[in-house]
Amino acid sequence: MNDPKNCVFEYARAMPEPALRASDDDRDAVLRALERHTAVGRISLDEFDQRSTAALAAVTLDELAALTADLPDLPDKSAPTVEPASHARHLILLFVIAFVTLAALVAIMLLHP
């Protein structure tokens, strides 16, 4: 049986209360977001300094939320840029093949004068 009171309780437990104390991980997440917003030019270095100081001093989650409330969500940074890493691997592979080929040719020339 679905009791409406239990559904509300489950939902309320999933949403953190703003008055809850912030953890070091919460502060670090806000600092990383502020760094990314500074890197893309949304906030100046002075504003970053002010907001990061406030983030380190924040005690509750609502204090942290206020520091990024006027900033848009950033795209997920975990999406890797495949192209440069792929090119680097291909370049390394080509150098290894060239080195092995050159070493084999030198060995053949030394063994068969």
MMTF fields as JSON, N, C-alpha, C and O atoms, coordinates in Angstrom:
{
  "mmtfVersion": "1.0.0",
  "mmtfProducer": "UNKNOWN",
  "numBonds": 451,
  "numAtoms": 452,
  "numGroups": 113,
  "numChains": 1,
  "numModels": 1,
  "chainsPerModel": [1],
  "groupsPerChain": [113],
  "chainIdList": ["A"],
  "bondAtomList": [4, 2, 8, 6, 12, 10, 16, 14, 20, 18, 24, 22, 28, 26, 32, 30, 36, 34, 40, 38, 44, 42, 48, 46, 52, 50, 56, 54, 60, 58, 64, 62, 68, 66, 72, 70, 76, 74, 80, 78, 84, 82, 88, 86, 92, 90, 96, 94, 100, 98, 104, 102, 108, 106, 112, 110, 116, 114, 120, 118, 124, 122, 128, 126, 132, 130, 136, 134, 140, 138, 144, 142, 148, 146, 152, 150, 156, 154, 160, 158, 164, 162, 168, 166, 172, 170, 176, 174, 180, 178, 184, 182, 188, 186, 192, 190, 196, 194, 200, 198, 204, 202, 208, 206, 212, 210, 216, 214, 220, 218, 224, 222, 228, 226, 232, 230, 236, 234, 240, 238, 244, 242, 248, 246, 252, 250, 256, 254, 260, 258, 264, 262, 268, 266, 272, 270, 276, 274, 280, 278, 284, 282, 288, 286, 292, 290, 296, 294, 300, 298, 304, 302, 308, 306, 312, 310, 316, 314, 320, 318, 324, 322, 328, 326, 332, 330, 336, 334, 340, 338, 344, 342, 348, 346, 352, 350, 356, 354, 360, 358, 364, 362, 368, 366, 372, 370, 376, 374, 380, 378, 384, 382, 388, 386, 392, 390, 396, 394, 400, 398, 404, 402, 408, 406, 412, 410, 416, 414, 420, 418, 424, 422, 428, 426, 432, 430, 436, 434, 440, 438, 444, 442, 448, 446],
  "bondOrderList": [1, 1, 1, 1, 1, 1, 1, 1, 1, 1, 1, 1, 1, 1, 1, 1, 1, 1, 1, 1, 1, 1, 1, 1, 1, 1, 1, 1, 1, 1, 1, 1, 1, 1, 1, 1, 1, 1, 1, 1, 1, 1, 1, 1, 1, 1, 1, 1, 1, 1, 1, 1, 1, 1, 1, 1, 1, 1, 1, 1, 1, 1, 1, 1, 1, 1, 1, 1, 1, 1, 1, 1, 1, 1, 1, 1, 1, 1, 1, 1, 1, 1, 1, 1, 1, 1, 1, 1, 1, 1, 1, 1, 1, 1, 1, 1, 1, 1, 1, 1, 1, 1, 1, 1, 1, 1, 1, 1, 1, 1, 1, 1],
  "groupList": [{"groupName": "MET", "atomNameList": ["N", "CA", "C", "O"], "elementList": ["N", "C", "C", "O"], "formalChargeList": [0, 0, 0, 0], "bondAtomList": [1, 0, 2, 1, 3, 2], "bondOrderList": [1, 1, 2], "singleLetterCode": "M", "chemCompType": "L-PEPTIDE LINKING"}, {"groupName": "ASN", "atomNameList": ["N", "CA", "C", "O"], "elementList": ["N", "C", "C", "O"], "formalChargeList": [0, 0, 0, 0], "bondAtomList": [1, 0, 2, 1, 3, 2], "bondOrderList": [1, 1, 2], "singleLetterCode": "N", "chemCompType": "L-PEPTIDE LINKING"}, {"groupName": "ASP", "atomNameList": ["N", "CA", "C", "O"], "elementList": ["N", "C", "C", "O"], "formalChargeList": [0, 0, 0, 0], "bondAtomList": [1, 0, 2, 1, 3, 2], "bondOrderList": [1, 1, 2], "singleLetterCode": "D", "chemCompType": "L-PEPTIDE LINKING"}, {"groupName": "PRO", "atomNameList": ["N", "CA", "C", "O"], "elementList": ["N", "C", "C", "O"], "formalChargeList": [0, 0, 0, 0], "bondAtomList": [1, 0, 2, 1, 3, 2], "bondOrderList": [1, 1, 2], "singleLetterCode": "P", "chemCompType": "L-PEPTIDE LINKING"}, {"groupName": "LYS", "atomNameList": ["N", "CA", "C", "O"], "elementList": ["N", "C", "C", "O"], "formalChargeList": [0, 0, 0, 0], "bondAtomList": [1, 0, 2, 1, 3, 2], "bondOrderList": [1, 1, 2], "singleLetterCode": "K", "chemCompType": "L-PEPTIDE LINKING"}, {"groupName": "CYS", "atomNameList": ["N", "CA", "C", "O"], "elementList": ["N", "C", "C", "O"], "formalChargeList": [0, 0, 0, 0], "bondAtomList": [1, 0, 2, 1, 3, 2], "bondOrderList": [1, 1, 2], "singleLetterCode": "C", "chemCompType": "L-PEPTIDE LINKING"}, {"groupName": "VAL", "atomNameList": ["N", "CA", "C", "O"], "elementList": ["N", "C", "C", "O"], "formalChargeList": [0, 0, 0, 0], "bondAtomList": [1, 0, 2, 1, 3, 2], "bondOrderList": [1, 1, 2], "singleLetterCode": "V", "chemCompType": "L-PEPTIDE LINKING"}, {"groupName": "PHE", "atomNameList": ["N", "CA", "C", "O"], "elementList": ["N", "C", "C", "O"], "formalChargeList": [0, 0, 0, 0], "bondAtomList": [1, 0, 2, 1, 3, 2], "bondOrderList": [1, 1, 2], "singleLetterCode": "F", "chemCompType": "L-PEPTIDE LINKING"}, {"groupName": "GLU", "atomNameList": ["N", "CA", "C", "O"], "elementList": ["N", "C", "C", "O"], "formalChargeList": [0, 0, 0, 0], "bondAtomList": [1, 0, 2, 1, 3, 2], "bondOrderList": [1, 1, 2], "singleLetterCode": "E", "chemCompType": "L-PEPTIDE LINKING"}, {"groupName": "TYR", "atomNameList": ["N", "CA", "C", "O"], "elementList": ["N", "C", "C", "O"], "formalChargeList": [0, 0, 0, 0], "bondAtomList": [1, 0, 2, 1, 3, 2], "bondOrderList": [1, 1, 2], "singleLetterCode": "Y", "chemCompType": "L-PEPTIDE LINKING"}, {"groupName": "ALA", "atomNameList": ["N", "CA", "C", "O"], "elementList": ["N", "C", "C", "O"], "formalChargeList": [0, 0, 0, 0], "bondAtomList": [1, 0, 2, 1, 3, 2], "bondOrderList": [1, 1, 2], "singleLetterCode": "A", "chemCompType": "L-PEPTIDE LINKING"}, {"groupName": "ARG", "atomNameList": ["N", "CA", "C", "O"], "elementList": ["N", "C", "C", "O"], "formalChargeList": [0, 0, 0, 0], "bondAtomList": [1, 0, 2, 1, 3, 2], "bondOrderList": [1, 1, 2], "singleLetterCode": "R", "chemCompType": "L-PEPTIDE LINKING"}, {"groupName": "LEU", "atomNameList": ["N", "CA", "C", "O"], "elementList": ["N", "C", "C", "O"], "formalChargeList": [0, 0, 0, 0], "bondAtomList": [1, 0, 2, 1, 3, 2], "bondOrderList": [1, 1, 2], "singleLetterCode": "L", "chemCompType": "L-PEPTIDE LINKING"}, {"groupName": "SER", "atomNameList": ["N", "CA", "C", "O"], "elementList": ["N", "C", "C", "O"], "formalChargeList": [0, 0, 0, 0], "bondAtomList": [1, 0, 2, 1, 3, 2], "bondOrderList": [1, 1, 2], "singleLetterCode": "S", "chemCompType": "L-PEPTIDE LINKING"}, {"groupName": "HIS", "atomNameList": ["N", "CA", "C", "O"], "elementList": ["N", "C", "C", "O"], "formalChargeList": [0, 0, 0, 0], "bondAtomList": [1, 0, 2, 1, 3, 2], "bondOrderList": [1, 1, 2], "singleLetterCode": "H", "chemCompType": "L-PEPTIDE LINKING"}, {"groupName": "THR", "atomNameList": ["N", "CA", "C", "O"], "elementList": ["N", "C", "C", "O"], "formalChargeList": [0, 0, 0, 0], "bondAtomList": [1, 0, 2, 1, 3, 2], "bondOrderList": [1, 1, 2], "singleLetterCode": "T", "chemCompType": "L-PEPTIDE LINKING"}, {"groupName": "GLY", "atomNameList": ["N", "CA", "C", "O"], "elementList": ["N", "C", "C", "O"], "formalChargeList": [0, 0, 0, 0], "bondAtomList": [1, 0, 2, 1, 3, 2], "bondOrderList": [1, 1, 2], "singleLetterCode": "G", "chemCompType": "PEPTIDE LINKING"}, {"groupName": "ILE", "atomNameList": ["N", "CA", "C", "O"], "elementList": ["N", "C", "C", "O"], "formalChargeList": [0, 0, 0, 0], "bondAtomList": [1, 0, 2, 1, 3, 2], "bondOrderList": [1, 1, 2], "singleLetterCode": "I", "chemCompType": "L-PEPTIDE LINKING"}, {"groupName": "GLN", "atomNameList": ["N", "CA", "C", "O"], "elementList": ["N", "C", "C", "O"], "formalChargeList": [0, 0, 0, 0], "bondAtomList": [1, 0, 2, 1, 3, 2], "bondOrderList": [1, 1, 2], "singleLetterCode": "Q", "chemCompType": "L-PEPTIDE LINKING"}],
  "groupTypeList": [0, 1, 2, 3, 4, 1, 5, 6, 7, 8, 9, 10, 11, 10, 0, 3, 8, 3, 10, 12, 11, 10, 13, 2, 2, 2, 11, 2, 10, 6, 12, 11, 10, 12, 8, 11, 14, 15, 10, 6, 16, 11, 17, 13, 12, 2, 8, 7, 2, 18, 11, 13, 15, 10, 10, 12, 10, 10, 6, 15, 12, 2, 8, 12, 10, 10, 12, 15, 10, 2, 12, 3, 2, 12, 3, 2, 4, 13, 10, 3, 15, 6, 8, 3, 10, 13, 14, 10, 11, 14, 12, 17, 12, 12, 7, 6, 17, 10, 7, 6, 15, 12, 10, 10, 12, 6, 10, 17, 0, 12, 12, 14, 3],
  "groupIdList": [1, 2, 3, 4, 5, 6, 7, 8, 9, 10, 11, 12, 13, 14, 15, 16, 17, 18, 19, 20, 21, 22, 23, 24, 25, 26, 27, 28, 29, 30, 31, 32, 33, 34, 35, 36, 37, 38, 39, 40, 41, 42, 43, 44, 45, 46, 47, 48, 49, 50, 51, 52, 53, 54, 55, 56, 57, 58, 59, 60, 61, 62, 63, 64, 65, 66, 67, 68, 69, 70, 71, 72, 73, 74, 75, 76, 77, 78, 79, 80, 81, 82, 83, 84, 85, 86, 87, 88, 89, 90, 91, 92, 93, 94, 95, 96, 97, 98, 99, 100, 101, 102, 103, 104, 105, 106, 107, 108, 109, 110, 111, 112, 113],
  "secStructList": [7, 7, 7, 2, 2, 2, 2, 2, 2, 2, 2, 2, 2, 2, 1, 7, 7, 6, 6, 1, 5, 7, 7, 2, 2, 2, 2, 2, 2, 2, 2, 2, 2, 2, 2, 2, 2, 2, 2, 6, 6, 1, 1, 7, 2, 2, 2, 2, 2, 2, 2, 2, 2, 2, 2, 2, 2, 7, 7, 5, 2, 2, 2, 2, 2, 2, 2, 2, 6, 6, 1, 7, 7, 7, 7, 7, 6, 6, 1, 7, 7, 2, 2, 2, 2, 2, 2, 2, 2, 2, 2, 2, 2, 2, 2, 2, 2, 2, 2, 2, 2, 2, 2, 2, 2, 2, 2, 2, 2, 2, 2, 7, 7],
  "xCoordList": [0.836, 0.0, 0.874, 1.856, 0.505, 1.249, 0.61, -0.496, 1.292, 0.825, 1.403, 2.624, 0.567, 1.072, 2.074, 2.987, 1.921, 2.854, 4.25, 5.237, 4.345, 5.655, 6.317, 7.534, 5.54, 6.1, 6.699, 7.794, 6.001, 6.51, 7.758, 8.715, 7.77, 8.925, 10.136, 11.239, 9.955, 11.06, 11.617, 12.833, 10.742, 11.183, 11.925, 12.962, 11.406, 12.029, 13.416, 14.321, 13.593, 14.891, 15.91, 17.104, 15.454, 16.358, 16.854, 17.936, 16.093, 16.477, 17.181, 16.587, 18.435, 19.116, 18.49, 18.038, 18.473, 17.932, 18.997, 20.16, 18.619, 19.606, 20.335, 21.483, 19.683, 20.296, 21.288, 21.919, 21.428, 22.384, 23.8, 24.092, 24.649, 26.053, 26.753, 26.518, 27.593, 28.331, 29.57, 30.191, 29.909, 31.114, 32.272, 32.08, 33.464, 34.621, 34.419, 34.808, 33.813, 33.538, 32.57, 32.727, 31.573, 30.631, 31.371, 31.143, 32.262, 33.032, 33.947, 34.07, 34.583, 35.47, 34.711, 35.221, 33.498, 32.693, 32.363, 32.401, 32.04, 31.736, 32.997, 32.938, 34.132, 35.389, 35.741, 36.188, 35.541, 35.811, 34.879, 35.306, 33.613, 32.657, 33.068, 33.001, 33.488, 33.916, 35.167, 35.295, 36.073, 37.267, 36.883, 37.428, 35.957, 35.535, 34.819, 35.014, 33.993, 33.301, 34.299, 34.11, 35.346, 36.388, 37.137, 37.454, 37.419, 38.164, 37.412, 38.031, 36.087, 35.314, 34.909, 34.246, 35.299, 35.09, 33.781, 33.412, 33.08, 31.807, 32.019, 31.233, 33.079, 33.374, 34.84, 35.685, 35.112, 36.478, 37.323, 36.812, 38.619, 39.514, 39.203, 39.288, 38.841, 38.481, 37.228, 37.155, 36.242, 35.003, 35.261, 34.681, 36.13, 36.503, 37.134, 36.829, 38.006, 38.656, 37.626, 37.703, 36.666, 35.63, 34.763, 34.49, 34.331, 33.436, 34.161, 33.581, 35.41, 36.13, 36.419, 36.378, 36.709, 36.899, 35.607, 35.621, 34.488, 33.189, 32.867, 32.269, 33.263, 33.002, 33.779, 33.258, 35.011, 35.818, 35.297, 35.491, 34.634, 34.089, 32.643, 32.103, 32.016, 30.598, 30.402, 31.213, 29.311, 28.987, 27.84, 27.822, 26.878, 25.7, 25.631, 26.305, 24.791, 24.607, 23.982, 24.294, 23.089, 22.467, 23.474, 23.337, 24.475, 25.525, 26.332, 26.702, 26.599, 27.322, 26.48, 26.991, 25.199, 24.315, 24.208, 24.095, 24.242, 24.132, 25.326, 25.21, 26.463, 27.674, 27.631, 28.346, 26.805, 26.713, 25.297, 25.022, 24.406, 22.999, 22.823, 21.907, 23.685, 23.54, 24.351, 24.431, 24.949, 25.763, 25.034, 24.399, 25.117, 24.44, 25.16, 26.321, 24.452, 25.075, 26.119, 25.925, 27.225, 28.288, 28.112, 27.602, 28.53, 28.477, 29.392, 30.351, 29.077, 29.84, 31.28, 31.552, 32.192, 33.604, 34.207, 35.298, 33.52, 34.085, 34.107, 34.728, 33.443, 33.485, 34.88, 35.25, 35.65, 37.03, 37.118, 36.259, 38.149, 38.426, 39.239, 40.426, 38.591, 39.189, 40.253, 41.257, 40.043, 40.926, 42.388, 43.238, 42.734, 44.144, 44.784, 45.915, 44.09, 44.653, 44.862, 45.87, 43.922, 44.031, 45.219, 45.973, 45.387, 46.506, 47.832, 48.78, 47.902, 49.141, 49.488, 50.648, 48.497, 48.754, 49.22, 50.135, 48.594, 49.001, 50.423, 51.2, 50.752, 52.092, 53.136, 54.182, 52.862, 53.779, 53.93, 55.039, 52.821, 52.874, 53.72, 54.503, 53.574, 54.372, 55.864, 56.693, 56.208, 57.613, 58.175, 59.316, 57.394, 57.849, 58.075, 59.089, 57.147, 57.297, 58.529, 59.29, 58.726, 59.886, 61.186, 62.15, 61.217, 62.417, 62.736, 63.888, 61.728, 61.935, 62.401, 63.299, 61.79, 62.19, 63.639, 64.413, 64.005, 65.369, 66.365, 67.433, 66.015, 66.888, 67.056, 68.157, 65.991, 66.08, 66.966, 67.77, 66.836, 67.683, 69.159, 70.028, 69.432, 70.82, 71.366, 72.509, 70.575, 71.016, 71.296, 72.284, 70.438, 70.644, 71.923, 72.693, 72.155, 73.352, 74.628, 75.659, 74.557, 75.745, 76.015, 77.171, 74.968, 75.152, 75.534, 76.204, 75.124, 75.408, 76.127, 75.499, 77.458, 78.201, 78.313, 78.909],
  "yCoordList": [-1.189, 0.0, 1.242, 1.334, 2.18, 3.441, 4.468, 4.944, 4.794, 5.8, 7.149, 7.279, 8.159, 9.451, 10.07, 10.775, 9.823, 10.394, 9.824, 10.551, 8.526, 7.912, 8.466, 8.651, 8.734, 9.284, 10.662, 10.959, 11.493, 12.831, 12.715, 13.461, 11.803, 11.623, 11.175, 11.676, 10.242, 9.761, 10.89, 11.022, 11.697, 12.801, 13.84, 14.349, 14.152, 15.151, 14.701, 15.525, 13.417, 12.932, 13.011, 13.172, 12.9, 12.955, 14.375, 14.55, 15.375, 16.766, 17.297, 17.305, 17.74, 18.26, 19.564, 20.374, 19.749, 20.979, 22.067, 21.809, 23.279, 24.347, 24.679, 25.122, 24.472, 24.815, 23.746, 23.907, 22.669, 21.635, 22.176, 23.025, 21.68, 22.106, 21.567, 20.435, 22.381, 22.015, 21.2, 21.412, 20.267, 19.466, 20.073, 20.989, 19.55, 19.996, 19.671, 20.456, 18.519, 18.16, 19.155, 19.499, 19.617, 20.618, 21.91, 22.504, 22.34, 23.564, 23.387, 24.289, 22.224, 21.953, 21.975, 22.48, 21.43, 21.42, 22.846, 23.153, 23.709, 25.107, 25.806, 26.587, 25.536, 26.146, 25.718, 26.538, 24.445, 23.975, 24.66, 25.05, 24.805, 25.489, 26.953, 27.469, 27.616, 29.01, 29.127, 30.07, 28.176, 28.179, 28.045, 28.744, 27.16, 26.952, 28.19, 28.557, 28.832, 30.042, 31.18, 32.007, 31.229, 32.236, 31.955, 32.88, 30.698, 30.322, 30.686, 31.032, 30.609, 30.952, 32.423, 32.866, 33.191, 34.63, 35.128, 36.281, 34.303, 34.76, 35.619, 36.523, 35.329, 36.151, 36.582, 35.87, 37.758, 38.298, 37.635, 36.918, 37.89, 37.335, 37.906, 37.195, 39.198, 39.794, 39.138, 38.825, 38.937, 38.298, 36.852, 36.357, 36.169, 34.799, 34.789, 33.92, 35.744, 35.827, 36.018, 35.367, 36.91, 37.158, 35.925, 35.537, 35.312, 34.153, 32.938, 32.189, 32.73, 31.569, 31.731, 30.756, 32.951, 33.202, 32.922, 32.326, 33.358, 33.098, 31.603, 31.098, 30.9, 29.452, 28.719, 27.801, 29.119, 28.468, 28.756, 27.955, 29.904, 30.264, 29.802, 29.911, 29.291, 28.902, 27.778, 26.857, 27.876, 26.86, 25.976, 24.778, 26.563, 25.802, 25.693, 26.421, 24.756, 24.547, 25.752, 26.036, 26.473, 27.632, 28.758, 29.541, 28.863, 29.862, 29.524, 30.415, 28.247, 27.824, 28.035, 28.498, 27.701, 27.831, 29.284, 29.555, 30.207, 31.63, 32.102, 33.069, 31.43, 31.845, 31.515, 32.127, 30.563, 30.171, 30.325, 29.897, 30.928, 31.03, 31.841, 31.568, 32.836, 33.679, 33.163, 33.835, 31.98, 31.412, 30.232, 29.449, 30.095, 28.97, 27.651, 27.635, 26.561, 25.252, 25.095, 25.523, 24.476, 24.225, 22.851, 21.943, 22.685, 21.338, 20.406, 20.841, 19.132, 18.135, 18.139, 17.951, 18.351, 18.423, 17.041, 16.932, 16.007, 14.67, 14.141, 13.111, 14.826, 14.386, 14.657, 15.816, 13.624, 13.832, 14.301, 13.987, 15.042, 15.418, 14.288, 14.13, 13.518, 12.298, 12.61, 11.904, 13.654, 13.928, 14.12, 13.42, 15.017, 15.195, 13.935, 13.603, 13.235, 12.025, 10.97, 10.264, 10.859, 9.893, 10.227, 9.336, 11.506, 11.92, 11.636, 11.177, 11.902, 11.663, 10.174, 9.81, 9.318, 7.87, 7.419, 6.603, 7.947, 7.583, 8.046, 7.328, 9.233, 9.759, 8.905, 8.594, 8.533, 7.671, 6.324, 5.805, 5.768, 4.487, 4.59, 3.686, 5.67, 5.862, 5.966, 5.394, 6.688, 6.79, 5.44, 5.112, 4.667, 3.338, 2.445, 1.751, 2.459, 1.647, 2.09, 1.253, 3.404, 3.916, 3.514, 3.129, 3.601, 3.236, 1.751, 1.379, 0.915, -0.535, -0.87, -1.692, -0.235, -0.477, -0.046, -0.781, 1.123, 1.613, 0.705, 0.403, 0.274, -0.632, -1.954, -2.506, -2.471, -3.727, -3.553, -4.434, -2.437, -2.183, -2.066, -2.598, -1.369, -1.233, -2.609, -2.929, -3.422, -4.764, -5.626, -6.359, -5.539, -6.32, -5.866, -6.701, -4.562, -4.056, -4.451, -4.709, -4.497, -4.893, -6.396, -6.819, -7.195, -8.635, -9.119, -10.143, -8.413, -8.784, -7.642, -6.834, -7.578, -6.459, -6.563, -5.693],
  "zCoordList": [0.0, 0.0, 0.0, 0.738, -0.828, -0.898, 0.008, -0.25, 1.038, 1.977, 1.543, 1.454, 1.268, 0.82, 1.781, 1.35, 3.062, 4.03, 3.819, 3.928, 3.518, 3.302, 2.05, 2.03, 1.005, -0.229, 0.027, -0.451, 0.765, 1.072, 1.927, 1.72, 2.875, 3.746, 2.944, 3.166, 2.017, 1.193, 0.333, 0.193, -0.238, -1.081, -0.251, -0.675, 0.917, 1.77, 2.205, 2.334, 2.43, 2.859, 1.714, 1.965, 0.472, -0.673, -0.939, -1.497, -0.554, -0.77, 0.483, 1.561, 0.359, 1.542, 2.0, 1.191, 3.292, 3.844, 3.773, 4.085, 3.367, 3.222, 4.525, 4.494, 5.656, 6.93, 7.402, 8.447, 6.645, 7.023, 6.907, 6.065, 7.746, 7.724, 6.478, 6.053, 5.918, 4.708, 5.075, 6.116, 4.193, 4.395, 3.599, 2.799, 3.833, 3.05, 1.57, 0.705, 1.272, -0.116, -0.764, -1.936, -0.006, -0.527, -0.871, -1.925, 0.03, -0.222, -1.439, -2.268, -1.536, -2.672, -3.996, -4.995, -4.007, -5.228, -5.67, -6.861, -4.715, -5.051, -5.545, -6.495, -4.915, -5.359, -6.787, -7.589, -7.1, -8.469, -9.466, -10.553, -9.097, -9.988, -10.183, -11.299, -9.119, -9.232, -10.114, -10.895, -9.984, -10.84, -12.308, -13.162, -12.598, -13.989, -14.535, -15.694, -13.707, -14.153, -14.367, -15.259, -13.565, -13.76, -15.053, -15.8, -15.32, -16.527, -17.807, -18.813, -17.772, -18.974, -18.995, -19.933, -17.967, -17.97, -17.395, -17.62, -16.668, -16.085, -14.841, -14.556, -14.112, -12.938, -13.021, -13.563, -12.474, -12.509, -11.426, -10.565, -11.49, -10.472, -9.088, -8.086, -9.034, -7.741, -7.173, -5.985, -8.047, -7.595, -7.201, -6.234, -7.946, -7.578, -6.192, -5.375, -5.926, -4.621, -3.505, -2.463, -3.732, -2.725, -2.501, -1.366, -3.617, -3.495, -2.929, -2.142, -3.312, -2.788, -1.299, -0.548, -0.871, 0.563, 1.316, 2.393, 0.742, 1.368, 1.376, 2.326, 0.317, 0.256, 1.334, 1.967, 1.542, 2.577, 3.979, 4.893, 4.149, 5.454, 5.646, 6.747, 4.594, 4.668, 5.67, 5.768, 6.409, 7.416, 6.942, 7.223, 6.22, 5.796, 4.28, 3.551, 3.826, 2.396, 1.711, 0.554, 2.419, 1.778, 1.586, 0.646, 2.444, 2.24, 0.985, 0.22, 0.78, -0.422, -1.676, -2.695, -1.608, -2.767, -3.219, -4.414, -2.28, -2.622, -3.455, -4.207, -3.325, -4.038, -5.528, -6.321, -5.905, -7.317, -7.872, -8.993, -7.104, -7.515, -8.794, -9.569, -9.032, -10.224, -11.415, -12.444, -11.286, -12.36, -12.995, -12.289, -14.324, -14.987, -14.697, -14.287, -14.916, -14.778, -15.868, -17.006, -15.5, -16.463, -17.07, -16.414, -18.323, -18.909, -18.121, -17.485, -18.178, -17.448, -17.92, -19.106, -17.004, -17.347, -17.587, -18.146, -17.178, -17.283, -18.713, -18.974, -19.646, -21.042, -21.595, -21.785, -21.851, -22.28, -23.725, -24.548, -24.015, -25.384, -25.996, -25.71, -26.828, -27.365, -28.397, -28.49, -29.167, -30.294, -29.894, -30.444, -28.978, -28.65, -28.065, -28.421, -27.185, -26.6, -27.678, -27.667, -28.604, -29.686, -30.582, -30.973, -30.907, -31.741, -31.05, -31.687, -29.77, -29.031, -29.045, -29.241, -28.84, -28.864, -30.245, -30.356, -31.295, -32.648, -32.945, -33.575, -32.495, -32.713, -31.99, -32.559, -30.766, -30.01, -30.708, -30.838, -31.152, -31.853, -33.131, -33.423, -33.884, -35.099, -34.773, -35.482, -33.711, -33.325, -32.894, -33.22, -32.174, -31.747, -32.967, -33.048, -33.905, -35.126, -35.914, -36.397, -36.044, -36.777, -36.082, -36.744, -34.756, -34.01, -34.161, -34.385, -34.04, -34.171, -35.595, -35.781, -36.587, -37.972, -38.2, -38.812, -37.719, -37.864, -37.144, -37.677, -35.937, -35.187, -35.93, -35.957, -36.532, -37.286, -38.507, -38.812, -39.213, -40.385, -40.007, -40.697, -38.91, -38.446, -38.059, -38.388, -37.372, -36.979, -38.208, -38.242, -39.204, -40.434, -41.145, -41.621, -41.219, -41.883, -41.139, -41.761, -39.815, -39.038, -39.126, -39.105, -39.224, -39.295, -40.695, -40.827, -41.72, -43.1, -43.808, -44.492, -43.639, -44.259, -45.753, -46.39]
}
